[in-house]
Amino acid sequence: MTVRKQLLIAALFGGVLGLGGCGYTPGSRALSGGAIGAGSGAIIGAATGGSPATGALIGGAVGAIGGAVTSPNTINLGR
């Protein structure tokens, strides 16, 4: 894997974790983070020649965990 692909993957997962905090409750943040992570993971898996399904599973898990462990008090939700 090239350095450019590795940087792209790192940037996308960073964005997924950042967006995983969208929502007011841990459940809604886990759900939105999981959905965003699954979509991003599938795209990354396909782009890197891997399995989109495996990428979706990994990305969904990372996004859901990231969303569940974030606190709305530490994220500016525009209130």
C-alpha positions in Angstrom: 0.0 0.0 0.0 1.4 3.4 -0.9 1.9 6.2 1.5 -0.8 8.3 -0.2 -3.4 5.5 0.3 -2.4 5.2 4.0 -2.8 8.9 4.5 -6.2 8.9 2.8 -7.3 6.0 5.0 -6.1 7.8 8.2 -7.8 11.0 7.2 -11.1 9.2 6.4 -11.1 7.3 9.7 -10.3 10.5 11.5 -13.3 12.2 9.9 -15.5 9.2 10.7 -14.5 9.4 14.4 -15.2 13.1 14.4 -18.6 12.7 12.8 -19.3 9.8 15.1 -20.2 12.4 17.8 -23.2 13.7 15.9 -26.3 13.3 18.1 -27.6 14.0 21.5 -27.6 10.6 23.2 -24.9 7.9 23.2 -27.2 5.6 21.2 -27.9 8.1 18.4 -24.2 8.9 18.2 -23.3 5.2 18.0 -25.9 4.7 15.3 -24.8 7.7 13.2 -21.1 6.9 13.8 -21.7 3.3 12.8 -23.5 4.2 9.6 -20.9 6.7 8.6 -18.1 4.3 9.5 -19.7 1.4 7.5 -20.0 3.6 4.4 -16.5 4.9 4.7 -15.1 1.5 5.4 -16.8 0.0 2.4 -15.4 2.7 0.2 -11.9 2.4 1.7 -12.0 -1.4 1.3 -13.0 -1.2 -2.3 -10.5 1.6 -3.1 -7.5 -0.3 -1.6 -8.3 -3.6 -3.3 -9.7 -5.2 -0.2 -13.1 -6.4 0.6 -15.8 -3.7 0.8 -17.8 -6.0 3.3 -14.8 -6.3 5.6 -14.2 -2.6 5.4 -17.8 -1.9 6.2 -17.7 -4.2 9.3 -14.5 -2.6 10.6 -15.5 0.9 9.8 -19.0 0.4 11.3 -17.5 -1.0 14.5 -15.0 1.8 14.8 -17.6 4.5 14.1 -20.1 3.0 16.5 -17.6 2.8 19.3 -16.3 6.3 18.6 -19.9 7.7 18.6 -20.9 5.9 21.8 -17.9 7.0 23.8 -18.1 10.7 22.9 -19.9 13.2 25.0 -22.1 15.9 23.7 -20.5 18.2 26.2 -17.1 18.0 24.4 -18.5 18.5 20.9 -19.9 21.8 19.7 -23.3 20.9 18.4 -24.1 24.5 17.5 -26.2 25.2 20.6 
